[in-house]
């Protein structure tokens, strides 16, 4: 009863934010939150004077004139305006974090590739120094395409802050737990969760449980959104209520700090005398968000045939071509297989889209061996791929009945652009040189006999 009040005889909740402490539910909602009472102006965005002596500032994630259903911005009420969170910038080098276009002349990207998990080292690595780019696609200068990274983080950022002007980051943890202390609130993420960090958002990354390893999709184009469900209707797949945006949190610390900015693939650092995480209150729809992948409700075939993998799309970043994504984030999690007289694993395939996959945990049904948790694979545009012999023979001869794919969670970053390997992916990451040989054992069964199966 302590968290409830009675109004007109009705028992009313006292906390409207939702049922998860520290977060507000929804995706693309217009949120409002304040860390101090009365800090958030009501009825207007830019009063002549803001309570507590705060500064009003707008963070725009889209052009001012973007259509209303796509227009995203957040009003922040902060101790100092962002112009005080920077000084003169100096160029710095983060050699393992690459940006498209990046096409090494001595690297062959055409092929089917698979990697074992990138191992941790004894070196202390932060979010910035531990980022390892595997592939790039498109061109950041014209706001199209993406990069796929692996992060290896063993040390927290101390009085060190970062934002990217190049795009939003989709973070997929595989090992360890991280905290993103952002200017709009705190997000903690662990394996089987994801987080989206918008373009321009300032944050630092702390290690809650290390070492931490995971995957990052850097999206240079239009921001991620939920896919249209079409005839599926209003439910299933990823539901908006399961996305969580943090409540306001701030710090007022006078301490020598640094701000690093990623801009057009370059990194610049500026020294500042205080923490920039000073937003006391905010309202808007441009904010970081987290999502528990275990709440994803898969939809599939319930009589025959294997559907296209797009049926498992969690998030999509559109391009200028309708139905052709800049990036799709696709999840292959536990699910029931009930199709009759059907080859149930993913079929053999050549695709105009490029598929970058990662394994969070468990075993992937099309590749029972070799694709291990923490590993990645790449099947570039129009390169054939599909089940290996073991998976083919098992699925072709199995006695079919209801079968649950259990203990499995893999994902795919799918893009309409060819992905180019970095020098790290080709020469330093643990590439499985024999991956392409996994199809050598496939046999010719055709002998011209009608009715042979």
N, C-alpha and C positions, 0 to 999 in steps of 0.2 A: 504493500500500500504506500510505501514511502516515495515511490516513483510515479504515483498516480494522484490525480485530483478528481473531485466529483463536481460536475457541472450540469445543472438542470436534471439532477438525478442520475446522470450517466457517469460512469467511471472513465476518466480521460487520461491517456498517456501523457506524461510530463516531458518526455524526450521525443521529439518528432524525427530525429535523424534516422532511426531504423533500429534493427535488433543486433547489429554488430558494433560493439564499442569502438569508437574512433573513426567510423566510416558512415557514409551516407549511401543508400542503395540507388542504383539506376545507371543508365548509359546515355550520355548526351543530355541529361537533365539540366535544368537551370537551378543550380544549388545556391544556398546562402548559408554562411557559417561565420561565427565570430568567436575568438578566443577570450575576449574581454566583453562584458556586457555593455551594450550600447555603442560598440565600435562600428557597427555596420549601419550606414545611412539608410533611412527608409524613404521610399517614394521618389528618390532621385539618385543619380550616380555621382555627381560632382558638386557637392555643396560648397559654399564659399569657405566654410571652415569645417573640417572633419573633427569629430570627437577625439579626445586624447591627443590632439595636435598631430594627427596622422596626415599623410599625403594620399590623395586619390590618384590612381594610375590604372590605365586600361592595358590589358594584355590581349592582343588580337591574334587569333589563330587562323583567321581567314580575312580576305579583303573586306573592306567596309560594305561593299555592295554585293557580296555573295548572297544568293537566295536565302530567304529567312530560314528554311529548313536545314540549310548547311552553314549558316552564319554562326561563328563561334567566337566568343570573347569573354573575358572575365575582368571585372573591376576589383582591384586590390586596394586595400587601405593599409598603408605600411609606414614604418617608422621613418624611413628615408626613401626618396624616389630612386628608381634603378640607375639613374645617371650618377648617383653617388656610389654605386657598386662596381665601378670601373674607373680606370685611369688610363695611362698610356700603355698600350699593348705592345708586347714583344713576341715575336714569332718563336714558337718552341717546336720540338720534333717529337712526335709519338710514332715511331717508325712502323709499328705493327698494325696501326689503325689506318686502313686505306679507304679511299672514296672513289666512286665511279666518276668519270671514266678512268680506269686503271687496267691497262692491258699489257702485261709484261711480254716482251718480244721473245724471251727464251722459255716461255711456259706454254704448254699445249692444253687448252681448255676443252677441246673436243674429245669426248670419251665418257665412259661411265666410271665414276670414281666413288670410293668409299674409304672412310677414315676410322681408325680406332679412336677412343677418347684421347684428347690432348692431355698429357700428364701435367701435374703440378710440378713446379720447381721449388728449390729452396729459397729463391729470391722473393722478397716482399713485394707484392704486386697490388696496386690499387685498381679501382674501376678504370682509370685512364691508362695506366701502364700495363694492365693485364688484358687489354682488349686485343684479340687476334682475328684479323679479317681473313675469312676463307674465300669469299667470292664478292665480286662487284658486278652491277648490271645497270645499264642506263647512263644517265648523266645528271649529276647533282646541279649543274649550272642551269639546266632547264627544268628542274624539279620533276624528274621522272626517274623511275628505277629504284634500286635498293642495294644494300650490302648485307651479307650474312657474316656474322661474327661468332666467335667463341670467347667467353670471358673466363679468366682465371684470376680470382681475387682472394688474397690472403690477408690484406691490410686495409684498415679503414682510412678514408680520406680525413685528415685532421686539419681543420681550418683551411680547407681546400674545396672550392666549389666549381661547378661546371654547368654549362648549357650548350646545346647544339642548335645552331641556326640552320642546319642542313636538313633536318627532318625529325620525325618522332621515332622513338625507340620502343620496339616490342621486346620485352625481356622474358625469357623462358628458362627459369632455373632448373638445373638437373641435379645439383649437389650443393649442400650448404644453404644458409639463410642470409639474406641481405636486408638492410633497411635503407630506403630512399627517403632521406630527410629533405623534403622539397619546400619551396617557398609557399606552397599551398597546403602543406600538411605532410604527415608521415605515412609511408606505405611500407609494410613488411611483407616480404615474399619468400616462399619456400618452394621446393619441388612440387609439381602438380598445380602450381599457380602461375599466372602471368601478370605482368604489369605493362602499362603503356605510359611512357613519359613524353609529353607533348613537346614539339619544337619550341624552343625559347624558354622552357621551364628551368629555373635554377635549382640545383640540388647538390647534395653530397651523398656518398654511399658509404655505409658502415657495415662491417662484417658482424653479424649476430652469431653465426655458427660457421666455422670455416674448416678447411678451405672450401671456397665456393666456386662452382663451375656451372656454366649454362650457355644458352644461345641467345643471340640478339639479331633481330631483323631491323635494320635501319631503313626507314621508309622516306624517300625523298619526295614522294608525290602527294596526292590527296590523302588525307588522314584516314585511318581505319574506321570502318563503320560496321554495323551488323548487316549481314546479307539479307536481301528480301526473301521471305519464305514462300511467296507465291501460293500455290494451292495447298501447301502444308498447313497454312493458317497462322494462328496467333501464338502457338505454343511449340515447344520442343526446340532443339538445337540450343543456342545460347540465349537465355532469357535476360532481359534488361535488368531485372531486380537483383540478379546475382553478381552484377558488377558493383564494385565498392570504390567510392571516392572519399579521400580523407577529409576530416574536419580541420578547421584552421588550427595552426600551431606556429608559434614564432619564438625567436630568441633575440634578446637585446644584449649582444656581447661586443665589447670593444677589445678586439684582439687582432694582431696582424694576420691577414688572410690573403688568399689568392683566388682569382676568378679566371678560369680557362674557358675559352669559347671556341667551338668548332664552326668554321665558316668556309664554305666552298672547299672542303677537304683540308683546310689549313687550321692549325691550332695556334691560338694566341693567348698569352697570359698577362694579367694585370694584377698588381699588388693593391690591396685595399686595407683599411685599418679596422674593419668590423665585419661581422657576419651579415650576409645579404638575406638571410632567412628571417625577414622582419615583417611579414604580412600578418597583421593582427586580425583582419576580417576580410572576407571576399564574397562576391556573388557572381555567378555566371555559369557557362557551360563548356569552358575550355580549361580542363583540369586533368591531373593524372588519375589513373584508375587501375584497380587490380581485379582479377577474376580467378575463381577456383575452377580449374579444368574438370574437377570431379562433378561439377554441377551441369556439365554439358550433356544434353539429352540427345543421343544419336538417333537418326532416322534411317531406315534401310529397307531393302526388299523383303517382303514377307511371303512370297510365293516362288518366284524363280528369277534368275539372272542377278548379276552383281552390278549395283548402280555405279555411276561415275563418282569419283572421289569428292567432287564438289558438294555432294550431299552432306559431307562432314565439315563444311566450312564454318569456322567460328567467327572470323573477322575478314572483311574484304576492304581493300583500298582501291577505289575505282580509277580507271584511266579515262582518256577521252573517247574510248571505243566502248559502246554499251555492251555489257556482258563479258568484257575482256578486262581482267583486273590488272592493275599495276602490281598488286600483291594479293594473294589469298593466304590466310593462315588456316590450315586444315588440321584436324585432330583425329587420330586413329586410337581410340580408347577401347576399354572393355565393352563388349556388345555380344548379342546373340546372333548366330547364323542359322537360319531356318530354311534357306532356299532349297527347293526340290530339283533334282536332276540338273544341278548347276555346278560349274567349276567356281568354287567359292572364293579363293584368293583373288587379289587384283589380277586382271588379265594382262596378257602381253600387249604392249602399247608403244606407239610413237605419238608424240604430243607437240603441238605448237608452243605450249607453255614449257617452262623450265622448272624442274622440281628439285628443291633442296630439302632433304629430310634429316631429322634428328630423332634420336631415341632417348626418351626421358627415363623409362624403365621397362623391363620385361623383354618379351620376344615379339618381333614383327612377323605376321603370318606368311608374308611372301618371301621372307629371307630368314628361316629359322636359325641359321648359323651366320656368324660374322658381323651382323648388324647389332652391336651391343650397346647398352646404356651409356650415354655420353658420346657415342659415335655419330657420324654424319655420312650422308651419301648425296651424290649429285648426278642427275640425269638431265643433260642439257637439251635444249630445243631440238626436236626431231631425231633424237637418238633413241633407239629401241631399248626397252627394258621390260622386266617382268619376273615371274617366279623362277627360282633355280630348279634343278632337276628334283631335288628332294621334295620341295614344296609341290611341284607339278605332279609327281608320281603319287604322293600322299593324297592330294586333293582329287586326282583323277580316279583313284581306286577306293576311296573311303566309303564306308557304309553311311549314307547320309541320314542324319536325324538332327534334332535340335542340339546345337553345340555352342557353348559359350566360349568366346575368346576372352580369356582371363589373364590377369597379370601382364597387361600390355598398355603402353601409352607412348606413341610416337606422333610426330607432327610433320607438316610440310610447309615450307615457304615456297609458294608457287608464283612465278612472275611471267609476264609476257615477253620479257627481255632475256636474251642469252646471258648466262652468268660466266664471268671470266675468273679463273683461279688466280689467287695472289701467289707471290713467291713463297709465302709462308705455307700455304695450302699444298703447293707442289713440291716443296723441298724440305720443310721442317716438320710439318704436322705428320703424324703416323699414318701415312697413306698405305692402304692395302693394295700392293702391286698386283696381286693375283685376283682382285675382285672381278675383273672382266672374264676370268676363266670359270666363274661360277655357272656359266651357261654351256660350257664345253660338253657336259655330260648329257645334255638333251639329245635324244635319239630320234631318228626318222622312223615313224610308225606307218607311213603311207606305203601300200604295196599294190594299190589299184583294185583291191578286193571290195566290192560293194558291201555295205553294212558293217565293215570293220570299225571297231571303236578301240 
